Amino acid sequence: MKTNKQKLIKKLDTLASEIVRQRDGQCLICGCKENLQAHHFIITKGRSTKHRWNLKNLITLCYACHIFKVHSTACLQIMDVVRKSAIENKICSEADINEIETDISVAKFSISDLQEKVEELEKIKRG
């Protein structure tokens, strides 16, 4: 059985993904509008969980680009395309990317922190 914290994390993951897919509306690599997924394009895994729901660190990719281009090769050229696309589409700035990449702080989220973040993302989703 999931704890309240696990349920809130799942809800945040779902909300962030919905917001990003709605915001972008298409794959930011190939332009496809089918099978869209959210992708963290600035990798902080193992360093910081602080940016897990940071909308400036999420872009929309189609399943094919996400799995076969980004995750299968992790090619630096593809990552450059993704970063440039995020900047061109005004998702984030070069400064945002630098800030997220260099942030090594560890975030520990309490239930009230997670509830607050859910409210913030629900407000964004509503417009």
N, C-alpha and C positions, 0 to 999 in steps of 0.2 A: 504494500500500500504506500502511495506517495505521501510524503510529508507536505505540509503547507509550503515550505521553502521550495521543494521540488516542483510543486504545482505552479508557484509564482515564476520560477525560472522557465518552465515550459511555456507559460503564458507570455512571458517577455520575449522568448525566442520566436514564438508565433507572431506576436504583434510587430516586432522589428522586421521580420521577413515580409509580412503583409504590407507594411508602410513602404519599405524599400521597393518591393515589386510594383506597388501602385505608383510611387514617385517616378521610377525610371520607365516603366511600361514596356521595356524591351531589353534584350541582351545588349550590354554595352560593348561587346566585342563584335558580334555579327549582326545585330539588329533584329534577330528573331523575336517573335512575340508569344511563342509557345513554350510550355514547360519551364517557366521561369523560376529561378531559385535565388536566394540571397547568398552573397559570398563576402566573407571578411577578407579584404584585399591587402590589409596591412597586418601581417602575422605577428601576434604578440603571445602566442601559445608558449607556455612555460615561463613567461615573464610577468605578464599582467592580465588579469581578468577584468580590469577596469573598463576596457573598451568593447566588451562583448555586445552591448546594445547601443553603442555609439553609431548613430546613423551616418556619420562622416566616414566610418570604416566599413560600410556595407554598400555593395553595389549589386545590381541584378545581372545575372548571367543565365543563359538557357542551359538546360541539362547537358547538352553536348559540349558546349564550350567549358562549362564548369568542370565536368568530369574528364573529358578527353583532351582539353587544351591546358587548363589551369592546374588541375590536380594530378594529371598523369605525368606531366613533364616538369612542372614548376619552372618552366623556361623563363629566364630573365627577360627575354624579349616580350613574351606574353605579359609578364608582370608590368613591364613598362607601358604596354598598350593599355592595360587595365588602369594604371595610375593616371596616365594622360587622359583617358576617357573620364575618369572620376573628376579630374580638375576641369576639363572642358565642359562637362555637364553640371558644373557648379555644385557637386556633391561635397567637395572639400577643396582646400587650398594646399599648396606645397607646404606651407607652415603647419597645417593640420596634420599632414602626413608625417612630417618631421617630429611633431610633438608626440603623436601616438607611437611612432617607432622608437623613440628614445625614452618613453615613459616606462620605467621599470618598477614603479610602485605596485604593490599588491593590494587589491581591493577585496575586502571581506564584506559581504552584504548581509545585513540583518534582515529579518522579515519586514520590518518597517521600511528599510531602504528599498527592498524589492517592491513592496506595495506602492511606495512613492514613485518608483520608476514605471510601474504598470500604469498608474494614473497619468504620468507625463506622456507616455506613448499612446495611451487611449485618447488623450486630448489632441495630440498630433494627428492621429488617425482620423478623428472627427473633423479635423481642419480647423 
